[in-house]
Amino acid sequence: MSETIPSGTDHLPQSVSVERRQISEADSRRANGPDWDRYADEYQATHGAFLGDTGFIWGPEGLSEDEAGALGPVAGRRVLEVGSGAGQCSRWVTARGGNGIGLDLSMRQLQHSRRIDEETGVVVPSVVGTATQLPFADDSFDVVFSSFGALQFIADLPAALSEAARVLRTGGRFAFSITHPTRWSFPDDPGVEGLTASQSYWDRTPYVETDPETGTPSYVEHHRTLGDWVEVLAGNGFRLVALKEPEWPEKHDRTWGGWSRTRGLLIPGTAVFVADLG
Ligand SMILES: C[S@@+](CC[C@H](N)C(=O)[O-])C[C@H]1O[C@@H](n2cnc3c(N)ncnc32)[C@H](O)[C@@H]1O
């Protein structure tokens, strides 16, 4: 669903072929790293002001962490952001006295992060890496979070959850936002066409775009149902403490991929899971 995410494919050329098919973790990563490198400049130019250089929003509805309080207190805490992009959320953490660290698959996204570090003077140390193999020691963080970061782009979700649990201390907080799973039942259209369910909610077959020139996958997304998310959290020792489904604010009128006022007033677009380890 090319624009199910508030991310990368508003630019989708018509020649790209789109299908639902199985794809491995390695191939998902091989597709999405270069895709985010290609798209990063446009993403930051289009959405950077809405995100805010030191802002923290959980999704296109504009729910801020100031409102949500999903991370709990961050001052003095070691906080890892997975799929950190240009580090806006981690900069919010650091500005509030936390030790924010970013990790992202895309070098170009991290170059934007460095640029904003220099512009704002609020610096987020960041590393290139993948959510399924975190380059950190066990128990190194009090909080791990992801705002529309890696989790819906990876095939091996159990590996990512196991890694989050490994680097968190017992009692640590794990919070993340994703496209609300129910959105996968609808065409990815911000207009009224996007309001009629047309695909099975229970079809977990990944969404894959293929580059017509190379014949290789160029963008991948993975769908899980709400029940799948609860199960994988519980299976990795997490206790779900909240599932936030931000409502579309009355005066908000911004279209971001498949998110719009038209759809947002009727169906949820974002799910924010909040869980504690152990
Ligand atoms: C929609 S952007 C969100 C970035 C940032 N959280 C924000 O709100 O702008 C998704 C980010 O996830 C990153 N990403 C995708 N797959 C990843 C993976 N396997 N591991 C780490 N990051 C990944 C992308 O490079 C991209 O920067």
The ligand as a Tripos MOL2 file, in Angstrom:
@<TRIPOS>MOLECULE
LIG
   27    29     1     0     0
SMALL
NO_CHARGES

@<TRIPOS>ATOM
      1 C1          8.2330    6.9500    8.0790 C.3       1 LIG1
      2 S1          9.9630    7.1370    8.4410 S.3       1 LIG1
      3 C2          9.8590    7.6670   10.1110 C.3       1 LIG1
      4 C3         11.0920    8.3640   10.5590 C.3       1 LIG1
      5 C4         10.8900    9.1990   11.8020 C.3       1 LIG1
      6 N1         10.5170    8.3820   12.9220 N.3       1 LIG1
      7 C5          9.8520   10.2660   11.5060 C.2       1 LIG1
      8 O1          8.8510   10.3390   12.2230 O.co2     1 LIG1
      9 O2         10.0520   11.0120   10.5490 O.co2     1 LIG1
     10 C6         10.5110    5.4410    8.5830 C.3       1 LIG1
     11 C7         11.9940    5.2830    8.8970 C.3       1 LIG1
     12 O3         12.2500    3.9040    9.2000 O.3       1 LIG1
     13 C8         13.5060    3.5710    8.6400 C.3       1 LIG1
     14 N2         13.6070    2.1100    8.5010 N.ar      1 LIG1
     15 C9         12.9970    1.3110    7.5910 C.ar      1 LIG1
     16 N3         13.3280    0.0340    7.7810 N.ar      1 LIG1
     17 C10        14.1790    0.0000    8.8490 C.ar      1 LIG1
     18 C11        14.8760   -1.0250    9.5320 C.ar      1 LIG1
     19 N4         14.7810   -2.3070    9.1540 N.pl3     1 LIG1
     20 N5         15.6400   -0.7070   10.6060 N.ar      1 LIG1
     21 C12        15.7670    0.6040   10.9930 C.ar      1 LIG1
     22 N6         15.1370    1.6260   10.3640 N.ar      1 LIG1
     23 C13        14.3520    1.3340    9.3100 C.ar      1 LIG1
     24 C14        13.5430    4.3420    7.3320 C.3       1 LIG1
     25 O4         14.8500    4.4760    6.8260 O.3       1 LIG1
     26 C15        12.8850    5.6560    7.7120 C.3       1 LIG1
     27 O5         13.8310    6.6180    8.1230 O.3       1 LIG1
@<TRIPOS>BOND
     1     1     2 1
     2     2     3 1
     3     2    10 1
     4     3     4 1
     5     4     5 1
     6     5     6 1
     7     5     7 1
     8     7     8 2
     9     7     9 1
    10    10    11 1
    11    11    12 1
    12    11    26 1
    13    12    13 1
    14    13    14 1
    15    13    24 1
    16    14    15 ar
    17    14    23 ar
    18    15    16 ar
    19    16    17 ar
    20    17    18 ar
    21    17    23 ar
    22    18    19 1
    23    18    20 ar
    24    20    21 ar
    25    21    22 ar
    26    22    23 ar
    27    24    25 1
    28    24    26 1
    29    26    27 1
@<TRIPOS>SUBSTRUCTURE
     1 LIG1         1 GROUP 0 **** ****
